[in-house]
Amino acid sequence: MTGIPTITTPRLSMPKLGLGTYGLSGREGQRAVESALALGYRHLDTAEMYANEEIVGAAIRASGLPRQELFVTTKVWWTNLAPDAIRAAHAASLARLGLDYVDLYHIHWPAPGMDLAAALATLAALMAEGRTRAIGVCNFPPGLLRAALATGAPLAALQVEYHCLLDQSALLSLCRANGLVLTAYSPLGKGHLAEEPTLARIGARHGATASQVALAWLLRQEGVAAIPKAQRPESQRANLAALGVPLDAADLAAIAALPKDRRFVNPAFAPDWAA
Ligand SMILES: NC(=O)c1ccc[n+]([C@@H]2O[C@H](COP(=O)([O-])OP(=O)(O)OC[C@H]3O[C@@H](n4cnc5c(N)ncnc54)[C@H](OP(=O)(O)O)[C@@H]3O)[C@@H](O)[C@H]2O)c1
C-alpha cells in the first residue's frame, strides 16, 4: 500500500498525488517513471503531445504492477478535436502506452471554433466502449466549463494550472458543485515555488521545503489532486512526504496573502482565462 489518499467520486477513483511526466523522455525518463512506481506512485499523467507515452507504457510494464492498481491519464491535443481525429488520437495513445484502456481521457486545450458537443460526445462514446474509464477537460475557463457541463457529458475531472500563486476559486467552486475532481498541474509553478520566501519560511517551521509546503497546501483541499513532475527520485520522495506536512491557521493565512495572479503556462493558443 502506498499511503497516497484516493479521491472517490461517482465517476472516478483517483490517487490524490500523481506523477506529471511532461519533459520526461528516453531511457532516463523511463527510469524516472519506474522510480516513481517503485516509490508508491500509482497515478501517471501523460499526453499525446508529450511524445512520451511509449516510455510511460514501458515503465508500467517493467514495474510488473497489476493494471487495475494504476491510474493513467492521457490527453488529446487541441488540433485533433474533430470526432474522427479524437478516435484516431485515442487509438494511437493506447497503442503507444500498450494499454487496452486509460483511466482518464482529457481534451488538452480548447480549440477556437471547435464543436464542443461533438467532441465531448466522442469522449463519452469512448468511455461507453470501455476505452477510457472517465473523461475530462483541461484549461477550460469557467464559462467554457459551464458550456461543457451543459452538454450533459459525464465529465469527471478538470485539469488546470493551480498553485499557491494562482487563484482558481471560481473553477474549484464549479468543480465541487458538479462533482468534478480538480487536478492541479504545475503545482510547483514549474519549479519556481521552490524559491518562494514565504513558503520557505513556513517550511522551516515544519522541517519541510517550500516545494513541500506548496504541495501540502493543494493536497489538503477537498476534491483537489496534484501531479508534480519530478525526474529525480529524491524529489519524488519529497513530494510523497508532502502528504504529511501539517499547515496551521497562520500558515494558511500567510499563503492566502500571497499574490494569486502568476501563470507559468500561458501559450499563444490559450483561451481567454476570464471567459
Ligand atoms: N494539461 C495541461 O495543459 C498541462 C500543462 C502543464 C503541465 N501539465 C502536467 O502537470 C505536470 C506538472 O507540471 P509541470 O511539469 O509544468 O511543473 P511542476 O510540477 O510545477 O514543476 C516541475 C519542476 O519542479 C521540480 N521539482 C519537482 N519536485 C521538486 C521538489 N520536491 N523540490 C524542488 N523541485 C522539485 C522538477 O525538477 P526535476 O524534474 O528535475 O526533479 C521540475 O523542474 C506536467 O508534467 C504535466 O504532466 C499539464
The ligand as a Tripos MOL2 file, in Angstrom:
@<TRIPOS>MOLECULE
LIG
   48    52     1     0     0
SMALL
NO_CHARGES

@<TRIPOS>ATOM
      1 N1         -2.9520   19.9440  -19.0350 N.am      1 LIG1
      2 C1         -2.0010   20.8100  -19.3100 C.2       1 LIG1
      3 O1         -2.1490   21.6750  -20.1810 O.2       1 LIG1
      4 C2         -0.7270   20.7520  -18.5340 C.ar      1 LIG1
      5 C3          0.1630   21.8430  -18.5890 C.ar      1 LIG1
      6 C4          1.3310   21.7650  -17.8400 C.ar      1 LIG1
      7 C5          1.6050   20.6340  -17.0780 C.ar      1 LIG1
      8 N2          0.7380   19.5760  -17.0750 N.ar      1 LIG1
      9 C6          1.0180   18.3460  -16.2970 C.3       1 LIG1
     10 O2          1.3790   18.7120  -14.9730 O.3       1 LIG1
     11 C7          2.6580   18.1750  -14.6750 C.3       1 LIG1
     12 C8          3.3960   19.0440  -13.6710 C.3       1 LIG1
     13 O3          3.5660   20.3690  -14.1360 O.3       1 LIG1
     14 P1          4.9670   20.9430  -14.6600 P.3       1 LIG1
     15 O4          5.8100   19.8370  -15.1540 O.co2     1 LIG1
     16 O5          4.6130   22.0470  -15.5850 O.co2     1 LIG1
     17 O6          5.6370   21.6430  -13.4120 O.3       1 LIG1
     18 P2          5.7680   21.3830  -11.8250 P.3       1 LIG1
     19 O7          5.3630   20.0210  -11.4820 O.co2     1 LIG1
     20 O8          5.0930   22.5310  -11.1580 O.co2     1 LIG1
     21 O9          7.3390   21.5830  -11.6230 O.3       1 LIG1
     22 C9          8.2860   20.6710  -12.1250 C.3       1 LIG1
     23 C10         9.6790   21.1410  -11.7330 C.3       1 LIG1
     24 O10         9.7910   21.1210  -10.3040 O.3       1 LIG1
     25 C11        10.9330   20.3500   -9.9330 C.3       1 LIG1
     26 N3         10.6110   19.6570   -8.6870 N.ar      1 LIG1
     27 C12         9.7770   18.6020   -8.5280 C.ar      1 LIG1
     28 N4          9.7050   18.2480   -7.2220 N.ar      1 LIG1
     29 C13        10.5300   19.0900   -6.5570 C.ar      1 LIG1
     30 C14        10.8910   19.2060   -5.1980 C.ar      1 LIG1
     31 N5         10.3910   18.4020   -4.2600 N.pl3     1 LIG1
     32 N6         11.7820   20.1830   -4.8430 N.ar      1 LIG1
     33 C15        12.2870   21.0060   -5.7900 C.ar      1 LIG1
     34 N7         11.9810   20.9490   -7.0970 N.ar      1 LIG1
     35 C16        11.1020   19.9840   -7.4790 C.ar      1 LIG1
     36 C17        11.1940   19.3980  -11.0630 C.3       1 LIG1
     37 O11        12.5480   19.0310  -11.0730 O.3       1 LIG1
     38 P3         13.1330   17.5810  -11.5640 P.3       1 LIG1
     39 O12        12.2120   17.0600  -12.5970 O.co2     1 LIG1
     40 O13        14.4880   17.8900  -12.0350 O.co2     1 LIG1
     41 O14        13.1580   16.6430  -10.3910 O.co2     1 LIG1
     42 C18        10.7900   20.2580  -12.2610 C.3       1 LIG1
     43 O15        11.8570   21.1120  -12.6240 O.3       1 LIG1
     44 C19         3.3140   18.0590  -16.0490 C.3       1 LIG1
     45 O16         4.4770   17.2440  -16.0180 O.3       1 LIG1
     46 C20         2.1790   17.5270  -16.8490 C.3       1 LIG1
     47 O17         2.0070   16.1430  -16.5890 O.3       1 LIG1
     48 C21        -0.4350   19.6340  -17.7780 C.ar      1 LIG1
@<TRIPOS>BOND
     1     1     2 1
     2     2     3 2
     3     2     4 1
     4     4     5 ar
     5     4    48 ar
     6     5     6 ar
     7     6     7 ar
     8     7     8 ar
     9     8     9 1
    10     8    48 ar
    11     9    10 1
    12     9    46 1
    13    10    11 1
    14    11    12 1
    15    11    44 1
    16    12    13 1
    17    13    14 1
    18    14    15 2
    19    14    16 1
    20    14    17 1
    21    17    18 1
    22    18    19 2
    23    18    20 1
    24    18    21 1
    25    21    22 1
    26    22    23 1
    27    23    24 1
    28    23    42 1
    29    24    25 1
    30    25    26 1
    31    25    36 1
    32    26    27 ar
    33    26    35 ar
    34    27    28 ar
    35    28    29 ar
    36    29    30 ar
    37    29    35 ar
    38    30    31 1
    39    30    32 ar
    40    32    33 ar
    41    33    34 ar
    42    34    35 ar
    43    36    37 1
    44    36    42 1
    45    37    38 1
    46    38    39 2
    47    38    40 1
    48    38    41 1
    49    42    43 1
    50    44    45 1
    51    44    46 1
    52    46    47 1
@<TRIPOS>SUBSTRUCTURE
     1 LIG1         1 GROUP 0 **** ****
